[in-house]
């Protein structure tokens, strides 16, 4: 049986037609095998049966349980997708002192020139259509704990007003051009100018910078997000990819004392707790219909990284044992893709299948090699997922016939 699905994540607007193909070995007369699998069971040869007609039950589910902390990339920006709805991606992060107990000098002799927050672009740059974005930056009100898990829907409290220097809130991202800072040419980065009053506040409270432990309690971190009044038309918007662990991702305080220009750096490093804060609005969209209707989910399922995933189940897979004892040579989920012509989004390069063992807890399939993912075959316009060993174990009774799901290996999670 061949079903039609629709699969999307934050960078995808693709139409999928998913089919399932299994090649079985039956204990019988000799024929040439597809591979050597099973030959140790019956060295006299095996019959091959190819089967592509059985039931696949699908549904779309919300995955609020996926943690988004300490990922290898962080997302900032927003999109308005006509089928998935709206998404806002923000970054919450601690800062660390480049050196403890800095001696700025007498605050009355200091002029703060600028405070610049920099995020270095990840090699994946962005998705969507690049356009000017309006940003806000706030100090967070709660101390983050690196040992805690944070999720895309974790609430964020803020204190004070927007820290961005007035008049600089709107920035046109340029992920491919180097930037010049002083006389140095640096990697492409987003540079957000913060109000100099923040620098004055930090210098005037230098006693709170005597250790990193004191500092992260005194100044708990930053929440960087799109401005609350921003809006995108359908199929507009962009989300930017950043590498916060790059040494150039930091906040730098530039100041002058006694006619000499100086700077102090606040780092973002592996000791900093940080997470992706994401808000979704899918009201009155086809996605909402797929979530609420079992019938609709049999026609279309959706995929949106960190938020929505498709699940599938083979309720009658064990019935193959009714034929005779079988050995699966190859079980493959084949997902052809049809891109929307006008879409600025492209299929992902980092999909894999997981097996759900309890609620939303997943385990890797037996055919999954650590670090491997299924890339999009642009020539044949398909994804192919190998489920051979798992389905063999289900048929033999070694595994429960649980639900599978397609996952997106984004941000190192």
Secondary structure by P-SEA (a helix, b strand, c coil): cbbbbbbbccccbbbbbbbbbbbbbcccccccccccccccccccbbbbbbbcbbbbbbbcccccccccccccbbbbbccccccccbbbbbbbbbbbbccccccccccccccccbbbbbbbbcccccccccccccbbbbbbcbbbbcccccccccbbbbccccccccccccccccccbbbbcccccccbbbbbbccaaaaaaaaaaccccccaaaaaaaccbbbbbcccccccccccbbbbbbcccccccbbbbbbcccccccccccccccccccbbbbbbbbcccaaaaaaccaaaaacbbbbbcccbbbbbbbcccccccccccccccbbbbbbbbbccccccbbbbcccbbbbbccccbbbbcccccccccccccccccbbbbbaaaaaaaaaaccccbbbbbbbbbcccc
